[in-house]
């Protein structure tokens, strides 16, 4: 299972709030909801986050055993 717990820490470290993602980067509220619930998101979404946060994929997502 892929979880996005690391995303929230990375956002905090980079000083980017959910509000800022939505308002300044036109990031979808629906995608944020999906990330919060650890459900499937597209690689495009993950790529966007990595570009916005200037980070690596492992800084926002992690595979954990069920």
FENZIPE-V797973 format. One record per residue. N is the residue number from 0. RES is the residue in one small letter. SS is DSSP state (A for helix, B for strand, O for the rest). PSI is psi as a letter, one per 20 degrees, with the letter a starting at -180 (999 if undefined). OMEGA is omega as a letter, one per 20 degrees, with the letter a starting at -180 (NA if undefined). Layout:
((N,RES,SS,PSI,OMEGA) (N,RES,SS,PSI,OMEGA))
This chain:
((0,x,O,p,r) (1,x,B,p,r) (2,x,B,q,a) (3,x,O,k,a) (4,x,A,h,a) (5,x,A,h,a) (6,x,A,g,a) (7,x,A,h,r) (8,x,A,g,r) (9,x,A,g,r) (10,x,A,g,a) (11,x,A,g,r) (12,x,A,h,a) (13,x,A,i,r) (14,x,O,k,r) (15,x,O,o,a) (16,x,O,r,r) (17,x,A,h,r) (18,x,A,g,r) (19,x,A,g,r) (20,x,A,g,a) (21,x,A,g,a) (22,x,A,g,a) (23,x,A,h,a) (24,x,A,j,r) (25,x,O,k,r) (26,x,O,q,a) (27,x,O,p,r) (28,x,A,h,r) (29,x,A,h,r) (30,x,A,h,r) (31,x,A,g,r) (32,x,A,g,r) (33,x,A,g,r) (34,x,A,g,r) (35,x,A,h,a) (36,x,O,j,a) (37,x,O,k,r) (38,x,O,r,a) (39,x,O,p,r) (40,x,O,q,a) (41,x,O,q,r) (42,x,A,h,r) (43,x,A,g,r) (44,x,A,g,r) (45,x,A,h,r) (46,x,A,g,r) (47,x,A,g,a) (48,x,A,g,r) (49,x,A,g,r) (50,x,A,g,a) (51,x,A,g,a) (52,x,A,i,a) (53,x,O,l,a) (54,x,O,r,r) (55,x,O,r,a) (56,x,A,h,a) (57,x,A,i,r) (58,x,A,i,a) (59,x,O,i,a) (60,x,O,q,a) (61,x,B,q,r) (62,x,B,p,r) (63,x,O,q,r) (64,x,O,q,r) (65,x,O,999,NA))
